[in-house]
Amino acid sequence: MTSWPLVLTSEREHLMTLDQSKMGRVVAEQMEALEERFGDDCQIGDVCTIVEVVGPHGSSVSVRSSEARPHTTIGLLRMAEVMMLAAVRGAEGE
């Protein structure tokens, strides 16, 4: 899959690469939590990642989904929003 902006190989040598360790750590923690919660009898369905990239350009958000149908991805995002808001409200009540 081609990512944008497209950077030619000669230009790549002058660019710093993004540190992927944070992404890897978060995904590994998520997988551990899922295994503890659901065990081995389930499988991963659709996956959607949301990443903020901060740099000299400011802040930019990137979203990528394993599902090609936009309405399914929007449903995942809305469900995630509801779950996060419920978690925040629960933390406020403690």
Secondary structure, 3 states (H helix, E strand, C coil): CCCCCCCCHHHHCCCCCCCCHHHHHHHHHHHHHHHHHHCCCCCCCCCEEEEEEEECCEEEEEEEECCCCHHHHHHHHHHHHHHHHHHHHHHHHC
